[in-house]
Each structure stands twice: as structure tokens, then as C-alpha cells.
Amino acid sequence: MDTSRSGSEDADTSRLRTLPALSGAAPEIDFARLPDEPGTLFLFWLDVAIDAAVPEPHAATLATVDVDGIPDARTLILKGVDDLGWSFAGPRSSRKGLQLADRPAAALNFWWQPLVRAVRVRGVVREASPGETAADLAARSAAARSDVAPGDWALWRIVPSRVEFWQGASDRRHTRIVYEPDGGRWKRTIAGGASATPGERERG
């Protein structure tokens, strides 16, 4: 029996366990001033990440599902956030475009390591208006536009059904601030190690 590979895997696993985790510096959260809408909090956290010089804070992992129900993921750039959702773009003929055409739902994950913060956005995906898509394509460089076939570019939005703001802690008592739609409003729930008052734990 060849045990060389098993020994190598054990060594790799041991090495992984020695790597530092949650090594950033988490900012204080002012629970008394949390906004009623997730988009507002996201833009605030994004500004904090930009001011902290977090590399490419607008980069996120987009997860989709293919026709066989197998998840797929890739890193891309956020194009915007507004009352309608979180927007991203790409060719309709791309793998993500084909998967979204078949199953229009997705999740975005932002990871800002220096701040020990992550944001997860999940929901249905809707294509933006032709005018918005044209404006997004026009904002790209001429070189980037040259590779796009006519009519192939699309701007999509994730219309969120759940937005989670996660902040890590060295004692593993991580904080989660979750927004979910509730009858035309947003229900906000705080879980984990947050030092929020009982009234702030859940607010509709």
C-alpha cells in the first residue's frame, strides 16, 4: 500500500491548521445607528473598506447554479447598489449568463479580510433595462467593448431576499446582522456575539 500520498495530505492538513485566521482588525459596530435598509448599511461598510485601503473592495464572488443543479462561482466587480438591488454585468453567452437565463437566482459574497467583514446577498436575478445595460457597456474601455458581440452584453441585478453582514471575532463569537423582506419593509435580526440590546436583536 502506497502511503506517501496519505502522508503528504496529512502534512498539508496540518499546515492548513497552523495558518492564521481572522487576523484583521474589526471596527466597532454602532448598533443604535443601524439603518433600516440593507443597501444603506452595505454602502457604509463599503466606504469603511475603501477608507481602510482594503484591496478591490468592490470585488465579489458570484454563485449561480447550472442546469444540473451544480453550483458555480466566479469573482467579478460590483457595478452598483440601489433600491432595486446589487448589479453586475457580463456577456449573455458566458457561463454565468447561460446559467442565469435558465435559473435566475444567485448569491454574492464580499470578503474584506483586513476588517474581518463579509457581506452575503442572495435573491432572484433580473435583467436591467436596455438603457442601463447600454450605459454600462459604454462605460467600458474601447478595448473591452471590442470583444462584445452586438446584443450580448447584459446588466443584471440581484433583488435581495436576504442580506447578511458578518463580522468575525477572535473568540469565534461572530456577529451577524441579517435583513430580510417582511411585508414591504425590512426585518433586521442581530445574532452572535454582538453587544446589542434585546430590542436591537430583532427589529421589523
Buried (B, 14 or more C-beta within 10 A) or exposed (E): EEEEEEEEEEEEEEEEEEEEEEEBEBBEBEBEEBBEBBBEBBBBBBEBBEEBEBEEBBBBBBBBBBEEEEEEEEEBEBBBBEEBBBBBBBBBBEEBBBBBEEBBBBBBBBBBBBBBBBBBBBBBBBBBEEEBBEEBBEEBEEEEEEEBEEEBBBBBBBBBEBBBBBBBBEEEEBBBBBBBBEEEEBEBBBBBBBEBEEEBEEBE
